[in-house]
């Protein structure tokens, strides 16, 4: 018989004492409130919860490529079709972008409970 181990079981086997992997649902985004699955009375808030940057809205600097390799120029229409812009096929551009990835009401998340429930760390969203 094959050894069947769940992902949750594997992660919990690697964790230190007094830590527990939980699943919850965001019931309020601002202020943050997460209701734990299988315990409707346990609702954690932003005062005892750490949310990593990747689960927030944030601005960062990035280098990105303009063009897909198939264009050598782009035409903009100004009425007489005489205005042209040159565009390198693979122009690397450094700029600032904003990532909109904050937790939203209804999101299901994995949460790590630490120090016997005195601190919670949101690991990631559950993709359904």
Residue, then its C-alpha position, 0 to 999 in steps of 0.5 A: x500500500x502506497x504511503x499517502x501523505x497530504x501537503x498539509x501533513x508534510x508542511x506540518x511535519x516540517x514546522x516547529x513546535x506550537x505552529x499550526x497550518x490553517x485555512x481561512x476566508x477573508x471576511x473583511x479586507x479593510x480592516x483585515x479580518x480572516x475567519x478560520x475554517x472549521x472554527x467560525x468563532x476564530x476570527x483574526x484581525x490585522x493587529x495579530x496578523x502578518x501579511x507579506x508584501x506579495x499579498x498587498x498593493x505595492x509599487x516597485x521598480x522593474x525592467x520590462x520589454x517593450x515590443x514582441x519582436x514583430x514590430x519595427x515601428x508603430x504608427x499613430x493616427x493624427x488625421x493625415x497618417x504622417x506621424x511615426x514612432x520608431x520602436x526597437x523590437x526589444x527595448x528594455x525599459x526600467x520603470x515603476x509599476x504598481x501591483x494590485x494584489x491585496x487580499x479581498x473579501x472572499x479570498x481563501x488563504x493559508x495561515x500559519x498560527x504561531x506561538x499558540x495563536x498569539x501571531x498569525x502569518x498569511x502564507x498565500x491564497x488558495x487557488x481554486 
